[in-house]
Amino acid sequence: MKEKADIGLIGLAVMGENLVLNMEDKGYTVSVFNRTVDKVDAFVKGRGKGKKFIGASTLEEFVDSIERPRKVMLLVKAGKPVDDFIEKLIPLLEPGDIIIDGGNSHFPDTMRRTEYVESKGLLYIGSGVSGGEEGALKGPSLMPGGSPEAWPHVKEIFQAVAAKVDNGVPCCDWVGENGAGHFVKMVHNGIEYGDMQIINEAYHLMKDLLGMDAFEQHEVFKKWNQGVLDSYLIEITTDILAYKDEDGSPLVEKILDTAGQKGTGKWTAVTALELGIPLTLIGESVFSRCLSAQKDLRVKASKLLTGKSPDFKGDKEQFINDLEQAIYASKIISYAQGYDLMMEAAKEYKWNLNYGGIALMWRGGCIIRSRFLGDIKNAFDNNPKLENLLLDPFFKDAVQVAEESWRRVCATALLNGIPVPALSSALGYYDGFRSERLPANLLQAQRDYFGAHQYERLDSPRGKFFHTDWTGRGGSTASTTYDV
């Protein structure tokens, strides 16, 4: 074993343990440290026994065990613990050493930390890591950003441990400056919320509208995973629906219907509001989790509020085929909105994002990995300046082929009282996006009426504003125009 480690990692929870085992398996010597030192001893004597690990009992010992420039990776809880470790590490490190945050940090925190760490003569990387426990061990998707000078020092290790696709291409590349890596990981997680909500709505429709049990649904999802919906989330849903409890019944039906969340979906939706991007499907997915958490209130409401009960009289097989198309079309909308958000953020924060490269990074290892992402990469390879995925010929044709099925699914769900907020909001976005004229002219008149906020006219150049004294009592003074 080498005298000095190639890289060090702080935080031996499940993700940390699996990631360092992955690094060691690729030939690297890794130094490990944990705030609870007993975990270091347990790991080195347990899963790490006989392998190239250096266990450290103090931070000083840990830092001293890593070759220069030191690469110190944090896999600790996002927020204050990251800042605390940065403060403890800075006095122990030397100019040119690199601190790497591999947790789910909010990108503004990463922007702040990059600037702060660089001011101390050090380099900083904030990297999204996706793939869960299995991904960390076998090959995650890695999305690094931060100090550009740091990338050449970590590139070999990061790309060695990352998932591989297309004859060995790693699902990892440099994303951009300061918070770009964690921003892309945030959008990844937001899209993950959307994909999961779409799948859950399909499950709800098959269960309550078509009367299918989990084992019947398993067969449908298994078939879907052989086609355009081929993805990790469809695959695991197939497994979940087939899993039996001890009494032989589907375990999924015994799980309490209250969804948890760690905040990354909310961050994505809030950022979209701040940047003025219509991220409707992901927003509805976040709100759906919030509504599911109001279990007691929903139980009370179910006894007081009446509504349409499901009563399906159509062709069951046709509806399932329609549902596959509705899921596919909605998924396209979700990614179109997510990429729209990344494009706006790139303008706002002056990042040079490689959109096709991001799709490639998501092709393997991560939670949203799917066949579909290869089509996104192709779209940006064909047109690097593509303004919206829906304008790409492949996706335009795909949505138009799915459109009638999509409408039938949403209409049937609404007529039968089954909520489909993701599927229907995606369709609403599509119809809005393809509309040359929307009713916002009336909205602007309303704003001008009550607040003198002014409006533009179709028969005047853009940027020229008008105010009307709608009542004859308002005068000619107008409010300053501005956009949030």
Secondary structure, 3 states (H helix, E strand, C coil): CCCCECEEEECCCHHHHHHHHHHHHCCCCEEEECCCHHHHHHHHHCCCCCCCEEECCCHHHHHHCECCCCEEEECCCCCHHHHHHHHHHHHHCCCCCEEEECCCCCHHHHHHHHHHHHHCCCEEEEEEEECHHHHHHHCCEEEEEECHHHHHHHHHHHHHHCCEECCCEECECCCEECCHHHHHHHHHHHHHHHHHHHHHHHHHHHHHHCCCCHHHHHHHHHHHCCCCCCEHHHHHHHHHHHCECCCCCEHHHHCCCCCCCCCHHHHHHHHHHHHCCCCHHHHHHHHHHHHHHCHHHHHHHHHHCCCCCCCCCCCHHHHHHHHHHHHHHHHHHHHHHHHHHHHHHHHHHCCCCCHHHHHHHCCCCCCCCECHHHHHHHHHHHCCCCCCHHHCHHHHHHHHHHHHHHHHHHHHHHHCCCCCHHHHHHHHHHHHHCCCCCCHHHHHHHHHHHHCCCECCCCCCCCCCECCCCCCCCCCCCCCCCCC
